[in-house]
């Protein structure tokens, strides 16, 4: 019942003889419930100086619970969604059958049609790093080994995690963490006495918890 109160919208329509309340309650059926996933395309190294990266047109992939249908959303589409404990999006996007593949769905389902459906670009001498937090996950890409320090809240105190990252990967349980630049004077003062204690190494495609 509390969820209905949270998602219900009320508007007031007034005229001379009356004051009307209009209640808008979203209805959920079995075939309208989707799990929303963010799409992140990262370069993959194929030789010492060459990387390949998929080009995707959509930022979000939404999969129906039965896995028979899916939706593809752009950033603009997602911006029109009402984001609460349950994300509610306007019914403006086409629902695709899982047998009707596009690049993004083929990548998710790992089908043999991916190379035919997806555009790829070859990148030479790639050096651009990527480290971004998405709720409790940190997604990273480093073409060469890179030292990264995160400041995390743990048991009402600050804990510093220094990691050696390379390739592509995911760090879990990072909700209360923020990245500190290595040239930070505050970081040097706090980290130097215990740098060896917290040094950890993570490489390509590995996932771990902070």
Backbone torsions as a table, in degrees:
resi	resn	phi	psi	omega
1	UNK	NA	-37.5	179.8
2	UNK	-62.1	-36.1	179.2
3	UNK	-62.1	-39.3	178.5
4	UNK	-64.3	-39.8	176.9
5	UNK	-62.5	-38.2	-178.3
6	UNK	-67.6	-39.3	-173.4
7	UNK	-90.2	-14.4	-177.9
8	UNK	-74.0	137.1	175.7
9	UNK	-112.0	138.5	-178.6
10	UNK	-122.2	131.3	175.1
11	UNK	-125.8	154.6	-176.8
12	UNK	-110.9	128.5	175.9
13	UNK	-119.5	120.0	-175.4
14	UNK	-121.5	143.8	169.5
15	UNK	-139.5	-172.6	-173.6
16	UNK	-61.9	-47.3	-175.5
17	UNK	-87.1	-15.2	-171.3
18	UNK	-150.2	165.3	174.8
19	UNK	-126.7	117.3	-174.3
20	UNK	-111.3	138.1	173.8
21	UNK	-103.9	128.5	179.5
22	UNK	-110.3	119.1	-179.2
23	UNK	-100.2	128.8	177.0
24	UNK	-112.8	111.9	-176.8
25	UNK	-117.4	116.5	178.9
26	UNK	-68.6	137.0	179.8
27	UNK	-103.8	133.2	-179.4
28	UNK	-114.0	125.5	173.9
29	UNK	-113.6	171.1	-176.5
30	UNK	-59.2	-38.7	-176.1
31	UNK	-87.0	4.7	179.3
32	UNK	-113.0	11.2	179.2
33	UNK	-102.4	121.1	-176.9
34	UNK	-127.7	149.2	171.1
35	UNK	-94.3	123.3	-172.9
36	UNK	-94.9	127.0	-179.7
37	UNK	-123.6	138.9	175.6
38	UNK	-87.8	136.6	179.1
39	UNK	-96.1	125.9	178.0
40	UNK	-130.0	116.3	179.2
41	UNK	-97.9	121.2	-179.5
42	UNK	-116.8	148.4	177.8
43	UNK	-65.9	147.6	176.0
44	UNK	-121.5	130.7	-177.3
45	UNK	-78.0	130.5	179.8
46	UNK	-116.6	-13.3	174.8
47	UNK	-158.7	171.3	-175.7
48	UNK	-54.2	-31.4	-177.8
49	UNK	-124.1	14.3	-178.2
50	UNK	-128.6	138.6	176.9
51	UNK	-129.6	153.7	175.7
52	UNK	-126.4	142.4	-176.5
53	UNK	-140.6	134.4	175.8
54	UNK	-74.8	142.8	175.0
55	UNK	-101.9	115.0	-179.3
56	UNK	-111.8	145.3	-177.1
57	UNK	-94.7	-13.5	-175.2
58	UNK	-122.3	147.4	-178.4
59	UNK	-93.1	-18.0	-176.1
60	UNK	-136.3	144.4	176.7
61	UNK	-124.5	122.2	-178.1
62	UNK	-114.5	122.5	-175.6
63	UNK	-110.5	130.4	177.3
64	UNK	-67.1	149.6	-176.3
65	UNK	-56.1	-37.6	-179.7
66	UNK	-77.7	-7.4	-178.3
67	UNK	64.8	18.9	178.4
68	UNK	-92.4	-18.4	-177.4
69	UNK	-140.0	160.4	177.9
70	UNK	-151.8	163.6	176.3
71	UNK	-125.3	151.4	173.1
72	UNK	-121.9	128.6	-176.0
73	UNK	-124.2	138.5	171.2
74	UNK	-86.3	173.9	175.4
75	UNK	-60.5	-37.8	179.1
76	UNK	-65.7	-41.5	176.8
77	UNK	-60.0	-45.7	-177.2
78	UNK	-66.8	-30.6	-180.0
79	UNK	-66.0	-20.3	179.3
80	UNK	-89.8	-1.1	179.0
81	UNK	-83.3	149.5	176.3
82	UNK	-90.4	111.1	-171.2
83	UNK	-101.0	104.7	175.4
84	UNK	-131.0	-146.8	177.0
85	UNK	-62.6	-29.1	170.4
86	UNK	-122.5	130.0	178.5
87	UNK	-83.1	125.7	-179.5
88	UNK	-115.7	121.5	-178.7
89	UNK	-111.7	144.9	177.6
90	UNK	-63.1	147.6	-177.0
91	UNK	-80.1	67.8	-177.8
92	UNK	-117.5	-5.4	-174.6
93	UNK	-106.5	138.6	180.0
94	UNK	-66.5	137.3	175.3
95	UNK	-92.6	123.5	-176.1
96	UNK	-101.1	142.6	173.6
97	UNK	-74.8	142.4	-177.0
98	UNK	-61.4	-20.1	177.3
99	UNK	-80.1	-16.5	178.3
100	UNK	-95.8	97.0	-169.1
101	UNK	-90.4	142.5	165.8
102	UNK	-121.6	176.0	-176.1
103	UNK	-54.2	-50.2	-174.4
104	UNK	-63.7	-41.7	179.6
105	UNK	-72.0	-33.7	177.3
106	UNK	-65.6	-37.6	176.2
107	UNK	-64.7	-41.2	-179.1
108	UNK	-66.0	-46.3	-176.9
109	UNK	-82.0	-4.6	178.3
110	UNK	56.0	53.4	-179.0
111	UNK	-90.5	167.2	179.7
112	UNK	-76.9	-4.9	-178.9
113	UNK	-89.5	0.3	-173.3
114	UNK	-58.1	-47.0	-178.2
115	UNK	-63.0	-29.8	179.2
116	UNK	-79.4	-34.3	-174.2
117	UNK	-89.0	-23.2	-171.8
118	UNK	-106.6	142.5	171.4
119	UNK	-86.9	140.9	177.2
120	UNK	-129.8	149.3	177.1
121	UNK	-126.2	143.0	-179.8
122	UNK	-93.4	130.3	-177.5
123	UNK	-118.4	128.3	179.7
124	UNK	-101.9	139.6	175.2
125	UNK	52.0	48.1	-177.4
126	UNK	-71.8	130.8	-178.8
127	UNK	-131.4	-4.5	-174.0
128	UNK	-73.1	119.2	179.6
129	UNK	-82.1	163.3	177.2
130	UNK	-142.5	124.5	175.0
131	UNK	-147.6	110.0	-173.3
132	UNK	-140.1	138.9	177.8
133	UNK	-94.2	136.2	174.1
134	UNK	-127.2	97.5	-176.3
135	UNK	59.1	-106.3	-177.6
136	UNK	-101.0	1.5	-178.5
137	UNK	-108.2	142.1	169.1
138	UNK	-111.5	122.9	178.0
139	UNK	-102.9	134.0	-176.5
140	UNK	-135.0	154.6	169.7
141	UNK	-145.8	125.0	174.8
142	UNK	-136.9	124.7	-179.1
143	UNK	-70.2	-26.5	174.5
144	UNK	-131.2	162.0	-178.1
145	UNK	-58.3	131.6	-175.2
146	UNK	-133.9	135.3	175.7
147	UNK	-87.9	128.0	-178.7
148	UNK	-129.4	136.6	177.9
149	UNK	-117.9	128.4	178.0
150	UNK	-113.2	138.0	174.3
151	UNK	-102.0	119.2	-173.6
152	UNK	-122.1	148.1	175.5
153	UNK	-90.0	125.3	-179.7
154	UNK	-146.4	120.0	179.8
155	UNK	54.6	46.4	176.8
156	UNK	62.3	26.5	174.9
157	UNK	-145.2	163.7	-179.2
158	UNK	-88.2	134.5	176.3
159	UNK	-126.0	134.4	-179.5
160	UNK	-102.9	132.2	177.5
161	UNK	-117.8	118.0	175.8
162	UNK	-105.6	122.2	-174.3
163	UNK	-122.1	148.1	170.3
164	UNK	-104.7	109.6	-173.7
165	UNK	-110.8	145.7	173.5
166	UNK	-154.2	154.1	-178.6
167	UNK	71.3	-149.8	178.9
168	UNK	-110.5	144.2	178.6
169	UNK	-173.8	-179.7	-178.0
170	UNK	-133.8	134.5	172.6
171	UNK	-107.0	128.8	-177.0
172	UNK	-97.5	165.5	174.8
173	UNK	56.9	45.0	-178.5
174	UNK	-111.8	27.5	-176.5
175	UNK	-58.5	-44.2	-176.0
176	UNK	-93.7	24.1	-176.0
177	UNK	-110.3	150.4	173.7
178	UNK	-137.8	151.7	-176.6
179	UNK	-87.0	137.9	175.6
180	UNK	-111.6	135.8	176.1
181	UNK	-69.3	144.5	-176.2
182	UNK	-67.8	-18.9	179.6
183	UNK	-88.3	4.2	-178.7
184	UNK	-67.2	127.4	177.4
185	UNK	-63.5	-38.8	178.6
186	UNK	-61.1	-40.4	-179.6
187	UNK	-65.8	-45.4	-178.2
188	UNK	-61.2	-42.0	-178.9
189	UNK	-64.6	-37.6	-175.6
190	UNK	-83.9	-33.3	-169.2
191	UNK	-90.9	-31.4	-168.5
192	UNK	-56.3	-42.8	-178.3
193	UNK	-65.7	-21.6	-175.5
194	UNK	-127.8	26.2	-176.8
195	UNK	-60.5	-43.6	-177.6
196	UNK	-64.9	-34.4	-175.6
197	UNK	-63.6	-37.8	-172.7
198	UNK	-102.6	2.5	-176.9
199	UNK	-71.5	124.5	177.6
200	UNK	-133.8	156.4	-175.1
201	UNK	-123.0	129.1	177.0
202	UNK	-132.5	137.2	-175.5
203	UNK	-122.6	-165.7	-164.9
204	UNK	-56.4	131.7	174.6
205	UNK	62.9	14.6	178.9
206	UNK	-89.1	142.2	174.5
207	UNK	-115.2	143.2	-178.5
208	UNK	-151.9	169.9	178.3
209	UNK	-105.5	143.1	176.8
210	UNK	-81.9	NA	NA
